[in-house]
Amino acid sequence: MFSTSKTFHIIGGGISGLSAAKFIRQKHKNARIIIYEAAAHLGGRCFSFYDHKLQRNIDNATHAVLGANSEVKKLLTNEKFYKKIFFRKDKQIHSRFWQEVPFILLSIFNTQPKQIAKSLLMSLACKLFPFLPAQRKIYFSQGDLTEKLIAPLSGFANEVKTGWKLQSFTSVEDKINKLKFNQGEIELSKDDIVISALDAHQYQQIFNGPQFKFNQITDIYFRTSVPLTLPNNIPFLGSPDNLADWIFINQDIVAVTISDSQDIKLSDEELARFVWQEVRSVNGLTPAFLPPYRVLKHKRATIRQDEKNQILRPKSAQTQYQNLFLCGDWTMKDYPCCLEGAIQSGKRVSHYV
Ligand SMILES: Cc1cc2nc3c(=O)[nH]c(=O)nc-3n(C[C@H](O)[C@H](O)[C@H](O)COP(=O)(O)OP(=O)(O)OC[C@H]3O[C@@H](n4cnc5c(N)ncnc54)[C@H](O)[C@@H]3O)c2cc1C
């Protein structure tokens, strides 16, 4: 029953590709699994790194995880999930979750609430029903995405080839027979399986996949001379009235997230100055000198999760090629594009192979 001969070639070492390796390993104990990753590191859109300007470890983007995200939670068993979410509206701080549903939807889907595909809203509502407080608990990363989420998933492949970028492929009839990377070509045996764990844009470019529209997320990190606190020492704050949607405190790092941010036409410095004033105003402080900052703009943070894109998302992990299967956050039609969807997609693809 367990295959020994076939090799699973996973293209993309983000959280979905790494999860695919894990779930395939559970099913095919002796299989050979190779991950090919274009970048020099694993993690894709989810990783942390040492920022030389700030002289701190930061995440490529602060990631928040809800208690409802069961697969991500398995990786975060020792981590603190906060029970309450605080918001600042009309200059008042409150924790009435239900009042801020449109703002929360914007954060979950990285898409304006009115544009979000109805079927996605329905499936989210069904998954969260009966909306227990435990499902609304929240965790946020603190410069430790690689350590907390990527490292535990990294040991399931026999080989990880970083710096290997897939450029094209060839096929015979309905089977892929050769993968062409920047570092060389891989001939496939007849039983070999290819799993695309590529982001939607790269999948479109290489495999002629659907053409999606994407939304940007901008993250801004400030390193303060003394740790800044939010009112009542809360660790993070949602601000529906502000440009800075979320403010997260991690010792002397203040991290700000702005969803659906492609229409903001400010330079990095203008944006950092503007957002820094908002951060200071939360505490009633007058704007002070701009501390060292880092602005990270992710143009294709997620696909826009609207009706047009929803139709384009694949119905299953199968493709027109017999030996090519799909995973990746964008491939899970019933999930928002997020870490949970990415892991679930890795699990799903293991059922097909
Ligand atoms: C700014 C930002 C904020 C986010 N915030 C949250 C959040 O708060 N909560 C949450 O749950 N999710 C959040 N997400 C979404 C989450 O990061 C993604 O859903 C998840 O990381 C997607 O994983 P993936 O493996 O599907 O795709 P990716 O991480 O994109 O992985 C694809 C991999 O393929 C590699 N690759 C690309 N082209 C090639 C090629 N030709 N050959 C080989 N390899 C290739 C890439 O380098 C990458 O490693 C956020 C994302 C961003 C960008």
The ligand as an SDF file (V2000), in Angstrom:
LIG
                    3D

 53 58  0  0  0  0  0  0  0  0999 V2000
    1.1430   40.9890    4.2640 C   0  0  0  0  0  0  0  0  0  0  0  0
    0.4250   39.7000    4.5570 C   0  0  0  0  0  0  0  0  0  0  0  0
   -0.3070   39.5970    5.7250 C   0  0  0  0  0  0  0  0  0  0  0  0
   -0.9880   38.4050    6.0000 C   0  0  0  0  0  0  0  0  0  0  0  0
   -1.6770   38.2770    7.1640 N   0  0  0  0  0  0  0  0  0  0  0  0
   -2.2320   37.0990    7.4880 C   0  0  0  0  0  0  0  0  0  0  0  0
   -2.8230   36.9000    8.7600 C   0  0  0  0  0  0  0  0  0  0  0  0
   -2.8380   37.8000    9.6000 O   0  0  0  0  0  0  0  0  0  0  0  0
   -3.3620   35.6810    9.0350 N   0  0  0  0  0  0  0  0  0  0  0  0
   -3.3420   34.6650    8.1400 C   0  0  0  0  0  0  0  0  0  0  0  0
   -3.8260   33.5740    8.4640 O   0  0  0  0  0  0  0  0  0  0  0  0
   -2.7880   34.8370    6.9140 N   0  0  0  0  0  0  0  0  0  0  0  0
   -2.2360   36.0140    6.5740 C   0  0  0  0  0  0  0  0  0  0  0  0
   -1.6410   36.1890    5.3560 N   0  0  0  0  0  0  0  0  0  0  0  0
   -1.7840   35.1390    4.3390 C   0  0  0  0  0  0  0  0  0  0  0  0
   -0.7880   34.0030    4.5230 C   0  0  0  0  0  0  0  0  0  0  0  0
    0.5220   34.5080    4.6220 O   0  0  0  0  0  0  0  0  0  0  0  0
   -0.9010   33.1370    3.2710 C   0  0  0  0  0  0  0  0  0  0  0  0
   -2.2270   32.7060    3.1210 O   0  0  0  0  0  0  0  0  0  0  0  0
   -0.0130   31.9170    3.3260 C   0  0  0  0  0  0  0  0  0  0  0  0
    1.2830   32.2280    3.7840 O   0  0  0  0  0  0  0  0  0  0  0  0
    0.0240   31.3250    1.9260 C   0  0  0  0  0  0  0  0  0  0  0  0
    0.8590   30.1970    1.9070 O   0  0  0  0  0  0  0  0  0  0  0  0
    1.0490   29.4020    0.5490 P   0  0  0  0  0  0  0  0  0  0  0  0
    2.0110   28.3300    0.8200 O   0  0  0  0  0  0  0  0  0  0  0  0
   -0.2790   29.0560   -0.0040 O   0  0  0  0  0  0  0  0  0  0  0  0
    1.6630   30.4650   -0.4800 O   0  0  0  0  0  0  0  0  0  0  0  0
    3.0800   31.1950   -0.4600 P   0  0  0  0  0  0  0  0  0  0  0  0
    3.4810   31.4950    0.9230 O   0  0  0  0  0  0  0  0  0  0  0  0
    2.9850   32.3260   -1.4120 O   0  0  0  0  0  0  0  0  0  0  0  0
    4.0670   30.0830   -1.0200 O   0  0  0  0  0  0  0  0  0  0  0  0
    4.3890   29.9420   -2.3750 C   0  0  0  0  0  0  0  0  0  0  0  0
    5.8550   29.5840   -2.4330 C   0  0  0  0  0  0  0  0  0  0  0  0
    6.2160   29.2910   -3.7790 O   0  0  0  0  0  0  0  0  0  0  0  0
    7.4850   29.8680   -4.0220 C   0  0  0  0  0  0  0  0  0  0  0  0
    7.6130   30.0580   -5.4580 N   0  0  0  0  0  0  0  0  0  0  0  0
    7.0430   31.0260   -6.2290 C   0  0  0  0  0  0  0  0  0  0  0  0
    7.3720   30.8320   -7.5140 N   0  0  0  0  0  0  0  0  0  0  0  0
    8.1510   29.7300   -7.5640 C   0  0  0  0  0  0  0  0  0  0  0  0
    8.7730   29.0270   -8.6280 C   0  0  0  0  0  0  0  0  0  0  0  0
    8.6370   29.4270   -9.8880 N   0  0  0  0  0  0  0  0  0  0  0  0
    9.4790   27.9160   -8.3320 N   0  0  0  0  0  0  0  0  0  0  0  0
    9.6190   27.4860   -7.0450 C   0  0  0  0  0  0  0  0  0  0  0  0
    9.0330   28.1230   -5.9970 N   0  0  0  0  0  0  0  0  0  0  0  0
    8.3090   29.2260   -6.2650 C   0  0  0  0  0  0  0  0  0  0  0  0
    7.4430   31.1770   -3.2620 C   0  0  0  0  0  0  0  0  0  0  0  0
    8.7430   31.6990   -3.0420 O   0  0  0  0  0  0  0  0  0  0  0  0
    6.7500   30.7430   -1.9800 C   0  0  0  0  0  0  0  0  0  0  0  0
    7.6630   30.2810   -1.0060 O   0  0  0  0  0  0  0  0  0  0  0  0
   -0.9410   37.3490    5.0590 C   0  0  0  0  0  0  0  0  0  0  0  0
   -0.1860   37.4600    3.8960 C   0  0  0  0  0  0  0  0  0  0  0  0
    0.5050   38.6270    3.6480 C   0  0  0  0  0  0  0  0  0  0  0  0
    1.3460   38.7350    2.4110 C   0  0  0  0  0  0  0  0  0  0  0  0
  1  2  1  0
  2  3  1  0
  2 52  2  0
  3  4  2  0
  4  5  1  0
  4 50  1  0
  5  6  2  0
  6  7  1  0
  6 13  1  0
  7  8  2  0
  7  9  1  0
  9 10  1  0
 10 11  2  0
 10 12  1  0
 12 13  2  0
 13 14  1  0
 14 15  1  0
 14 50  1  0
 15 16  1  0
 16 17  1  0
 16 18  1  0
 18 19  1  0
 18 20  1  0
 20 21  1  0
 20 22  1  0
 22 23  1  0
 23 24  1  0
 24 25  2  0
 24 26  1  0
 24 27  1  0
 27 28  1  0
 28 29  2  0
 28 30  1  0
 28 31  1  0
 31 32  1  0
 32 33  1  0
 33 34  1  0
 33 48  1  0
 34 35  1  0
 35 36  1  0
 35 46  1  0
 36 37  1  0
 36 45  1  0
 37 38  2  0
 38 39  1  0
 39 40  1  0
 39 45  2  0
 40 41  1  0
 40 42  2  0
 42 43  1  0
 43 44  2  0
 44 45  1  0
 46 47  1  0
 46 48  1  0
 48 49  1  0
 50 51  2  0
 51 52  1  0
 52 53  1  0
M  END
$$$$
